[in-house]
Amino acid sequence: RTACCTVMAAPSGEHQLHDLNLNECDKKGFITYFRSLREDPKVLRIFNRKEFYSVHGDDATFVARAFYKTTTVVRYLGHGESALPGVTLNRSLFETVLRDLLLDGTERVVELYEETPRQGWKLARSASPGKLGAFEEELYRVGEMADTPVVAAVRVTVRADQRFVGVAYVNPTTRELGACEFVDDDQFCSLEAVICQLGTKECVLPREATETPEGRRLRDLVGRCGALATERKPSDFDARDLEDDLARLLAKHTAGAADLSAAGGAGAGAGAGA
């Protein structure tokens, strides 16, 4: 394969491709920066090139196959084995990717990077199916916000040989917060019904809990319900600061938090994910 930084015209005229026009120094700098980013198959990283956008590495192959329907649009920065695949997107295709991954999909997080003269490339915006605020302008403009992006947090505790499930959720569109706690079986049948009835797009779980057999069942359940499972550190589910967290979220003092340990922990987790 030939390594270069230019991109030829797309097979069809629907999405015009752009030339990155990077000199050797800029190419090397960008490749080094991109390789320094933590690999995460759930994250699609998009780079804002001012007049267009670009994706690289495995993301370039994904976009080429999923949206261009051909890999002939993939071009390479650099030479040899270290060459970095890349695909460019115009504004229209950028918004199509956002809608497809954030509104219709449940498995990917989208990150947008921007370059500044002093700081270089930095993460500017990030969104997931349950947390769309960073790209509201793009998503609202195209009128594709029929589905409400509900994000929920779940915490499971065992007391007196019973499995208590705490669920808290936030609807950023209606600005509604809710929480509940219930006893469930080892297959989480009641939890599955709650997640589906809420129309949850993203479910936040304690990180360490997902490493146990029960935690893996929980992740599988979330996936079956068509939601993205994301993890947060256990301290984010600490209910001790629940009232302060609610006051921060609601921008006013909130009195009388419910005395539900699991639901309270889930509420803290929802606050961390919102």
C-alpha positions as CSV (number, residue, x, y, z in Angstrom):
1,R,0.0,0.0,0.0
2,T,1.1,3.5,-0.7
3,A,1.5,5.9,2.3
4,C,0.5,9.5,1.8
5,C,-1.6,12.3,3.4
6,T,-3.8,13.2,0.5
7,V,-7.3,11.8,-0.1
8,M,-8.8,11.3,-3.5
9,A,-12.4,12.1,-4.3
10,A,-15.1,9.9,-2.8
11,P,-16.8,7.3,-5.0
12,S,-19.9,9.4,-5.0
13,G,-20.4,13.1,-4.7
14,E,-22.6,12.9,-1.6
15,H,-19.7,13.4,0.9
16,Q,-16.7,15.4,-0.5
17,L,-13.4,14.3,0.9
18,H,-10.7,16.8,1.9
19,D,-6.9,16.9,1.7
20,L,-5.3,17.2,5.2
21,N,-2.4,19.2,3.7
22,L,0.0,18.5,6.6
23,N,3.7,19.0,6.3
24,E,6.2,16.4,7.6
25,C,6.6,18.0,11.0
26,D,2.8,18.3,11.5
27,K,2.3,14.7,10.3
28,K,4.9,13.3,12.8
29,G,3.4,15.5,15.6
30,F,-0.1,14.3,15.0
31,I,0.8,10.7,14.7
32,T,2.8,10.8,18.0
33,Y,-0.2,12.5,19.7
34,F,-2.7,10.0,18.3
35,R,-0.6,7.0,19.3
36,S,-0.4,8.4,22.9
37,L,-4.2,8.3,23.3
38,R,-5.5,5.4,25.4
39,E,-7.0,2.7,23.2
40,D,-10.7,2.2,23.7
41,P,-12.9,0.3,21.2
42,K,-16.0,2.0,22.6
43,V,-14.7,5.5,21.8
44,L,-14.8,7.1,18.3
45,R,-12.4,10.1,18.2
46,I,-13.1,12.9,15.7
47,F,-10.6,15.7,15.0
48,N,-11.9,19.1,14.0
49,R,-9.9,20.4,11.1
50,K,-11.8,23.7,11.0
51,E,-13.4,23.3,7.5
52,F,-13.9,19.5,7.9
53,Y,-13.2,16.6,10.2
54,S,-11.0,13.5,10.3
55,V,-10.9,10.1,12.0
56,H,-7.9,7.9,12.3
57,G,-6.7,4.4,13.1
58,D,-9.4,1.8,13.5
59,D,-12.0,4.6,13.6
60,A,-11.1,5.4,10.0
61,T,-11.8,1.9,8.9
62,F,-15.0,1.8,10.8
63,V,-16.3,5.1,9.2
64,A,-15.2,4.0,5.7
65,R,-17.1,0.7,6.0
66,A,-20.1,2.0,7.8
67,F,-20.7,5.3,6.1
68,Y,-18.8,5.4,2.8
69,K,-19.4,1.7,2.2
70,T,-15.9,1.3,0.8
71,T,-12.3,1.3,2.2
72,T,-10.9,3.0,-0.9
73,V,-11.4,6.4,0.9
74,V,-8.8,5.4,3.6
75,R,-5.5,7.2,3.2
76,Y,-2.4,7.1,5.3
77,L,-0.3,9.6,7.2
78,G,3.4,8.6,7.3
79,H,5.2,5.7,5.7
80,G,5.7,2.0,6.2
81,E,4.3,0.0,9.1
82,S,3.9,3.1,11.3
83,A,1.6,4.8,8.7
84,L,-1.7,6.0,10.3
85,P,-5.0,5.4,8.5
86,G,-7.3,8.4,8.1
87,V,-10.6,9.4,6.6
88,T,-12.0,12.9,6.3
89,L,-15.7,13.9,6.8
90,N,-17.5,17.0,5.8
91,R,-20.0,18.7,8.1
92,S,-23.0,16.7,6.8
93,L,-21.3,13.4,7.3
94,F,-20.0,14.5,10.7
95,E,-23.6,15.1,11.8
96,T,-24.7,11.8,10.3
97,V,-22.1,9.9,12.3
98,L,-23.3,11.7,15.5
99,R,-26.9,10.8,14.9
100,D,-26.1,7.2,14.0
101,L,-23.8,6.6,17.0
102,L,-25.6,8.7,19.7
103,L,-29.3,8.5,18.8
104,D,-29.6,5.2,17.0
105,G,-26.7,3.3,18.5
106,T,-25.9,2.3,22.1
107,E,-22.3,1.1,22.0
108,R,-20.1,4.1,21.2
109,V,-18.9,7.3,22.9
110,V,-18.0,10.2,20.6
111,E,-15.1,12.5,21.4
112,L,-14.3,15.7,19.5
113,Y,-10.7,17.0,19.6
114,E,-9.7,20.5,18.6
115,E,-6.3,22.1,18.1
116,T,-5.0,25.3,19.7
117,P,-1.8,27.1,18.9
118,R,-0.5,26.9,22.4
119,Q,-1.8,23.6,23.7
120,G,-2.0,21.5,20.6
121,W,-4.7,18.8,20.3
122,K,-7.1,18.7,23.3
123,L,-10.4,16.9,24.0
124,A,-13.1,19.6,23.5
125,R,-16.4,17.7,23.7
126,S,-17.5,14.2,24.6
127,A,-21.0,12.5,24.4
128,S,-22.6,9.1,24.8
129,P,-26.1,7.8,24.0
130,G,-27.3,8.9,27.5
131,K,-25.4,12.1,27.7
132,L,-25.9,14.2,24.5
133,G,-25.5,17.7,25.9
134,A,-22.1,18.3,24.2
135,F,-23.6,17.9,20.7
136,E,-27.1,19.4,21.3
137,E,-26.6,22.0,18.6
138,E,-25.8,19.5,15.9
139,L,-28.4,17.0,17.0
140,Y,-31.2,19.6,17.5
141,R,-30.5,21.3,14.2
142,V,-31.2,18.2,12.2
143,G,-34.4,17.6,14.1
144,E,-33.5,14.1,15.3
145,M,-34.2,14.4,19.0
146,A,-37.5,12.4,19.1
147,D,-35.9,9.9,21.6
148,T,-35.3,11.2,25.1
149,P,-31.7,10.4,26.2
150,V,-32.4,9.0,29.7
151,V,-29.3,8.0,31.7
152,A,-29.6,5.7,34.7
153,A,-27.3,4.5,37.4
154,V,-27.6,1.1,39.1
155,R,-26.1,-0.1,42.4
156,V,-26.7,-3.6,43.8
157,T,-26.3,-4.4,47.5
158,V,-27.0,-7.6,49.6
159,R,-28.7,-7.2,52.9
160,A,-30.2,-10.1,55.0
161,D,-29.6,-12.5,52.1
162,Q,-31.7,-10.4,49.8
163,R,-30.5,-8.6,46.7
164,F,-31.5,-4.9,46.8
165,V,-31.2,-2.9,43.5
166,G,-31.1,0.8,43.6
167,V,-31.9,2.7,40.4
168,A,-31.7,6.4,39.8
169,Y,-32.3,8.2,36.5
170,V,-32.1,11.6,35.0
171,N,-34.0,12.9,31.9
172,P,-32.0,16.0,30.7
173,T,-34.8,17.0,28.3
174,T,-37.6,17.2,30.9
175,R,-35.2,17.9,33.8
176,E,-36.6,15.0,35.8
177,L,-34.8,13.0,38.4
178,G,-36.1,9.8,39.9
179,A,-34.9,7.0,42.2
180,C,-36.2,3.7,43.5
181,E,-35.1,0.6,45.3
182,F,-36.5,-3.0,45.1
183,V,-35.6,-6.6,45.8
184,D,-34.7,-8.6,42.7
185,D,-33.7,-12.1,41.8
186,D,-30.3,-13.2,40.6
187,Q,-31.2,-12.7,36.9
188,F,-32.3,-9.1,37.6
189,C,-35.7,-9.6,36.0
190,S,-37.3,-6.5,37.7
191,L,-34.3,-4.4,36.8
192,E,-34.6,-5.3,33.2
193,A,-38.2,-4.2,33.1
194,V,-37.3,-0.9,34.8
195,I,-34.5,-0.1,32.3
196,C,-36.7,-0.9,29.3
197,Q,-39.7,1.1,30.7
198,L,-37.5,4.1,31.3
199,G,-36.2,3.9,27.7
200,T,-32.6,4.1,29.1
201,K,-29.9,4.9,26.6
202,E,-27.0,4.7,29.0
203,C,-26.6,2.9,32.3
204,V,-23.8,3.8,34.8
205,L,-22.4,1.0,36.9
206,P,-19.7,0.7,39.7
207,R,-16.4,-0.3,38.0
208,E,-15.3,-3.0,40.4
209,A,-18.7,-4.6,40.6
210,T,-18.7,-5.4,36.8
211,E,-15.7,-7.7,37.3
212,T,-17.7,-10.3,39.3
213,P,-19.9,-13.0,37.7
214,E,-23.0,-11.1,39.0
215,G,-21.5,-7.9,37.5
216,R,-21.0,-9.5,34.2
217,R,-24.7,-10.6,34.2
218,L,-25.6,-7.0,34.9
219,R,-23.6,-5.7,32.0
220,D,-25.1,-8.3,29.7
221,L,-28.6,-7.3,30.8
222,V,-27.9,-3.6,30.1
223,G,-26.7,-4.5,26.6
224,R,-29.8,-6.6,25.9
225,C,-32.0,-3.6,26.9
226,G,-30.3,-1.6,24.1
227,A,-28.3,0.7,26.5
228,L,-24.7,1.5,26.8
229,A,-23.0,0.3,30.0
230,T,-20.4,2.7,31.3
231,E,-18.4,2.4,34.5
232,R,-17.5,4.9,37.2
233,K,-15.3,4.5,40.3
234,P,-17.2,3.2,43.4
235,S,-16.7,6.4,45.3
236,D,-19.0,8.2,42.8
237,F,-21.8,6.0,44.2
238,D,-21.2,7.2,47.8
239,A,-24.6,8.4,49.2
240,R,-23.1,10.4,52.0
241,D,-22.9,13.5,49.8
242,L,-26.2,12.9,48.1
243,E,-28.0,16.0,49.4
244,D,-25.1,18.2,48.4
245,D,-25.0,16.5,45.0
246,L,-28.7,17.1,44.5
247,A,-28.3,20.7,45.5
248,R,-25.5,21.1,42.9
249,L,-27.6,19.5,40.2
250,L,-30.8,21.4,41.0
251,A,-29.0,24.7,41.7
252,K,-30.9,25.0,44.9
253,H,-30.9,23.4,48.4
254,T,-32.8,20.1,48.5
255,A,-34.1,18.9,51.9
256,G,-35.0,15.4,53.0
257,A,-33.1,12.9,50.8
258,A,-34.7,9.5,50.8
259,D,-33.3,7.0,53.3
260,L,-32.6,4.3,50.8
261,S,-29.0,3.1,50.8
262,A,-28.9,1.4,47.4
263,A,-31.1,4.0,45.7
264,G,-29.1,6.8,47.3
265,G,-25.9,5.3,46.0
266,A,-27.4,5.0,42.5
267,G,-28.5,8.6,42.8
268,A,-24.9,9.6,43.4
269,G,-23.9,7.5,40.4
270,A,-26.4,9.2,38.2
271,G,-25.1,12.5,39.3
272,A,-21.6,11.5,38.4
273,G,-22.8,10.3,35.0
274,A,-25.0,13.3,34.2
